[in-house]
Amino acid sequence: MASQIPFFILALVFAYLIGSFPAAYLTARIFRKIDIRDVGSRNVGAMNVFYKVGFWPGVMVLAIDIGKGAAAIAFIRWLGAPILVQLLAGFIVVIGHAFPLFLGFRGGRGGATVIGILAYLMPWGIPFYAAIFVLGMLLTRYPTLSYSAAFLCYPFVAWLRYDSPELIIFSLAILLLPLIKYIPRIIEMRKKGGSWKHVVMRKDVKDRF
């Protein structure tokens, strides 16, 4: 185990670097020649690309950002790292996405990357996550709220299906960074929307503040 520590450290560095890959920024530059950090919600993430660049570029960014989370965990698991080191890699890849080396540490919130992490660690949660997301979209037509609410299924999946205290705690703690980074955007939407009802219940998917 001790002889593997340098490999685990390198894997954690890899997790940060893969998290730092600025898919949203590069996609916006390539397709629209814009800086995604200066338009829309100014978030370096898939949802801002959906709104400001296009549907298929947004899908591509979403897939890449989800893949970043899964890849970081898969790689360090392949090295034989124990579960706590795997979970640490999960935190680090999200930090990489939120504070990317390649964009002067100004990145996205990490929601899609968290999806990849939790889906890889607990694949039994995927159908529950998808069902809650679809229900949320039908009720609110608000993608960010819908996919955020769907995360709440994972602590229960970790408890009832995996019986893992580590995964229960991790599935709650990993959401803190995206939540904290989203607070300023919530305040901004409340000011523009005029009421919490309008913020939460959208007219359609394109209704955005």
GUBAKE-418400 format. One record per residue (C-alpha): x negated, y, z; residue in three letters; residue number from 1. Coordinates in pm, 1 decimal, m for minus. Each point is the difference from the previous one (the first is absolute). Layout:
((X Y Z) 'Ala' NUM)
...
***
This chain:
((0.0 0.0 0.0) 'Met' 1)
((m276.5 245.4 96.0) 'Ala' 2)
((m175.8 m56.8 m331.8) 'Ser' 3)
((315.9 108.7 m183.0) 'Gln' 4)
((30.8 335.0 174.1) 'Ile' 5)
((m198.1 190.8 m268.6) 'Pro' 6)
((233.6 m143.7 m265.7) 'Phe' 7)
((303.4 108.2 201.3) 'Phe' 8)
((m142.3 351.2 33.8) 'Ile' 9)
((m58.5 16.1 m375.5) 'Leu' 10)
((354.4 m123.3 m55.2) 'Ala' 11)
((135.0 278.6 219.6) 'Leu' 12)
((m201.9 252.6 m201.8) 'Val' 13)
((150.2 m158.4 m312.4) 'Phe' 14)
((347.8 41.6 152.5) 'Ala' 15)
((m62.0 372.2 44.2) 'Tyr' 16)
((m136.4 39.2 m353.1) 'Leu' 17)
((284.9 m190.1 m164.1) 'Ile' 18)
((244.6 206.8 203.6) 'Gly' 19)
((m175.2 311.6 m129.1) 'Ser' 20)
((65.3 m87.4 m364.3) 'Phe' 21)
((214.7 299.8 m111.2) 'Pro' 22)
((249.0 m170.9 m231.5) 'Ala' 23)
((258.1 279.9 18.8) 'Ala' 24)
((m255.8 272.7 m63.8) 'Tyr' 25)
((m156.5 m176.0 m298.2) 'Leu' 26)
((336.3 m92.5 m151.6) 'Thr' 27)
((125.4 359.4 19.3) 'Ala' 28)
((m323.1 123.9 m157.3) 'Arg' 29)
((12.0 m254.6 m281.8) 'Ile' 30)
((369.8 22.3 m87.1) 'Phe' 31)
((81.5 365.3 72.2) 'Arg' 32)
((m336.5 169.3 61.4) 'Lys' 33)
((125.0 130.2 335.0) 'Ile' 34)
((m129.3 m18.8 354.6) 'Asp' 35)
((263.6 m199.0 188.9) 'Ile' 36)
((m109.2 177.6 318.5) 'Arg' 37)
((135.8 329.9 m135.6) 'Asp' 38)
((345.1 m103.9 m123.6) 'Val' 39)
((323.2 m131.8 149.6) 'Gly' 40)
((m48.2 m122.9 355.1) 'Ser' 41)
((m378.9 29.3 m54.3) 'Arg' 42)
((m36.4 m356.1 121.8) 'Asn' 43)
((m257.7 m224.5 m164.7) 'Val' 44)
((239.1 m291.5 m27.0) 'Gly' 45)
((230.0 m195.0 m225.4) 'Ala' 46)
((320.6 192.3 75.0) 'Met' 47)
((m151.5 331.8 m102.9) 'Asn' 48)
((m123.2 m163.7 m319.7) 'Val' 49)
((350.9 m135.7 m66.8) 'Phe' 50)
((145.3 349.6 21.6) 'Tyr' 51)
((m275.5 205.2 m162.8) 'Lys' 52)
((m164.9 m234.1 m250.9) 'Val' 53)
((251.1 m267.8 m97.1) 'Gly' 54)
((166.8 m326.2 90.4) 'Phe' 55)
((m252.9 m244.0 m144.6) 'Trp' 56)
((m305.7 190.6 123.5) 'Pro' 57)
((170.3 m4.0 341.4) 'Gly' 58)
((51.5 m375.4 m21.7) 'Val' 59)
((m366.9 m43.1 m86.4) 'Met' 60)
((m113.1 209.1 297.5) 'Val' 61)
((239.7 m183.8 230.8) 'Leu' 62)
((m139.4 m337.0 m112.4) 'Ala' 63)
((m358.8 114.0 44.7) 'Ile' 64)
((61.3 148.0 345.2) 'Asp' 65)
((183.6 m312.7 115.1) 'Ile' 66)
((m281.1 m209.3 m145.7) 'Gly' 67)
((m261.2 196.5 192.0) 'Lys' 68)
((151.6 m104.2 330.9) 'Gly' 69)
((34.4 m364.7 m98.2) 'Ala' 70)
((m350.4 m13.7 m151.0) 'Ala' 71)
((m169.8 132.6 311.6) 'Ala' 72)
((162.2 m263.8 220.1) 'Ile' 73)
((m51.3 m278.2 m255.2) 'Ala' 74)
((m369.9 72.8 m35.9) 'Phe' 75)
((m79.8 5.3 369.9) 'Ile' 76)
((214.2 m310.5 55.3) 'Arg' 77)
((m196.6 m171.9 m278.5) 'Trp' 78)
((m316.1 75.6 198.1) 'Leu' 79)
((148.4 m190.5 291.8) 'Gly' 80)
((59.1 297.1 226.6) 'Ala' 81)
((222.4 m54.6 305.0) 'Pro' 82)
((344.7 154.8 5.9) 'Ile' 83)
((m103.5 303.8 205.9) 'Leu' 84)
((m266.7 92.2 m256.4) 'Val' 85)
((258.4 m45.2 m276.3) 'Gln' 86)
((234.7 236.7 179.4) 'Leu' 87)
((m282.2 249.2 47.0) 'Leu' 88)
((m57.4 m13.1 m376.5) 'Ala' 89)
((367.6 83.1 m41.8) 'Gly' 90)
((m35.6 316.1 205.4) 'Phe' 91)
((m315.9 98.9 m184.5) 'Ile' 92)
((144.1 m38.9 m349.3) 'Val' 93)
((289.7 227.5 97.5) 'Val' 94)
((m247.1 252.4 142.3) 'Ile' 95)
((m186.6 m20.3 m330.4) 'Gly' 96)
((319.4 79.2 m189.3) 'His' 97)
((88.9 287.6 232.1) 'Ala' 98)
((m352.1 144.1 16.1) 'Phe' 99)
((m170.8 m108.4 m323.3) 'Pro' 100)
((m370.2 51.2 m46.0) 'Leu' 101)
((50.8 83.7 m367.8) 'Phe' 102)
((249.2 284.5 55.3) 'Leu' 103)
((m165.0 189.4 280.7) 'Gly' 104)
((198.0 m200.0 258.4) 'Phe' 105)
((332.1 139.5 m122.1) 'Arg' 106)
((214.8 m296.2 m93.0) 'Gly' 107)
((346.3 m149.0 24.7) 'Gly' 108)
((202.2 m131.7 289.7) 'Arg' 109)
((m65.1 m369.3 m55.4) 'Gly' 110)
((354.0 m138.8 m8.2) 'Gly' 111)
((m51.9 m212.9 m310.9) 'Ala' 112)
((m330.9 m128.7 133.8) 'Thr' 113)
((175.5 m105.8 319.9) 'Val' 114)
((252.7 m191.2 m211.7) 'Ile' 115)
((m287.0 m199.3 m153.2) 'Gly' 116)
((m156.8 m71.1 338.1) 'Ile' 117)
((317.0 m122.0 169.7) 'Leu' 118)
((118.3 m195.8 m303.3) 'Ala' 119)
((m331.2 m185.1 m15.0) 'Tyr' 120)
((m15.7 m67.8 372.9) 'Leu' 121)
((367.8 m96.8 31.3) 'Met' 122)
((142.5 m106.5 m337.7) 'Pro' 123)
((315.1 m127.8 174.1) 'Trp' 124)
((89.0 362.5 56.7) 'Gly' 125)
((11.2 91.2 m369.8) 'Ile' 126)
((365.3 m96.9 m68.9) 'Pro' 127)
((117.7 177.8 315.4) 'Phe' 128)
((m201.0 308.9 m88.8) 'Tyr' 129)
((140.2 0.2 m354.8) 'Ala' 130)
((358.3 m44.6 121.6) 'Ala' 131)
((m22.6 289.7 247.3) 'Ile' 132)
((m162.1 221.1 m263.2) 'Phe' 133)
((276.3 m68.7 m252.3) 'Val' 134)
((269.6 59.9 262.7) 'Leu' 135)
((m167.7 324.1 101.9) 'Gly' 136)
((m11.7 117.7 m360.6) 'Met' 137)
((367.5 m78.9 m50.5) 'Leu' 138)
((93.1 198.2 311.9) 'Leu' 139)
((m238.0 296.5 m21.5) 'Thr' 140)
((m158.2 5.7 m349.5) 'Arg' 141)
((m315.1 107.8 184.7) 'Tyr' 142)
((m294.7 m228.9 m91.1) 'Pro' 143)
((m243.7 112.2 270.2) 'Thr' 144)
((253.3 m38.0 280.1) 'Leu' 145)
((113.1 m335.6 m138.6) 'Ser' 146)
((m343.2 m157.9 m20.5) 'Tyr' 147)
((m96.0 148.6 337.4) 'Ser' 148)
((307.9 m143.9 171.2) 'Ala' 149)
((m70.8 m338.6 m157.8) 'Ala' 150)
((m328.6 m21.1 191.2) 'Phe' 151)
((197.8 m53.3 318.7) 'Leu' 152)
((68.9 m358.6 m101.3) 'Cys' 153)
((m364.9 m99.1 39.1) 'Tyr' 154)
((m28.8 8.8 382.0) 'Pro' 155)
((299.4 m237.1 12.1) 'Phe' 156)
((m151.6 m223.5 m268.0) 'Val' 157)
((m326.9 m4.9 194.5) 'Ala' 158)
((189.3 m100.6 313.4) 'Trp' 159)
((260.7 m244.0 m133.4) 'Leu' 160)
((m189.4 m163.8 m286.7) 'Arg' 161)
((m370.0 32.5 88.7) 'Tyr' 162)
((25.8 19.7 381.4) 'Asp' 163)
((m303.9 228.2 0.6) 'Ser' 164)
((m42.4 278.3 258.2) 'Pro' 165)
((m290.5 134.8 m208.8) 'Glu' 166)
((217.1 34.8 m309.3) 'Leu' 167)
((287.2 153.7 197.2) 'Ile' 168)
((m224.4 272.7 138.4) 'Ile' 169)
((m181.3 45.3 m330.8) 'Phe' 170)
((319.6 31.2 m206.2) 'Ser' 171)
((108.1 287.8 224.6) 'Leu' 172)
((m338.3 169.7 40.5) 'Ala' 173)
((m87.4 m4.5 m371.7) 'Ile' 174)
((297.7 228.9 m66.5) 'Leu' 175)
((m128.1 278.9 224.4) 'Leu' 176)
((m239.4 161.1 m246.9) 'Leu' 177)
((252.7 22.2 m289.5) 'Pro' 178)
((260.6 129.4 245.8) 'Leu' 179)
((m229.5 268.0 142.6) 'Ile' 180)
((m103.6 112.5 m348.3) 'Lys' 181)
((365.8 16.4 m106.4) 'Tyr' 182)
((114.1 230.8 282.0) 'Ile' 183)
((m95.7 326.6 m179.4) 'Pro' 184)
((191.1 m118.0 m308.5) 'Arg' 185)
((306.5 m78.4 215.3) 'Ile' 186)
((m9.4 352.3 143.7) 'Ile' 187)
((m37.5 146.8 m349.3) 'Glu' 188)
((298.0 m197.7 m133.1) 'Met' 189)
((216.0 104.3 295.4) 'Arg' 190)
((m67.9 366.2 m76.3) 'Lys' 191)
((75.2 m40.4 m370.0) 'Lys' 192)
((297.0 m233.3 42.5) 'Gly' 193)
((183.9 211.0 253.3) 'Gly' 194)
((122.9 m299.6 199.2) 'Ser' 195)
((m118.1 m343.3 105.2) 'Trp' 196)
((296.1 m154.1 m181.6) 'Lys' 197)
((m119.1 138.3 m333.3) 'His' 198)
((m356.2 m112.9 73.6) 'Val' 199)
((110.0 m357.4 71.3) 'Val' 200)
((297.3 m42.6 m233.5) 'Met' 201)
((m114.6 91.5 m351.2) 'Arg' 202)
((228.5 65.4 m296.9) 'Lys' 203)
((m214.4 m228.9 m213.5) 'Asp' 204)
((m357.0 m128.4 m21.0) 'Val' 205)
((m113.4 315.3 m181.1) 'Lys' 206)
((135.0 225.5 277.5) 'Asp' 207)
((m320.7 115.5 162.2) 'Arg' 208)
((m111.1 297.7 208.5) 'Phe' 209)
***
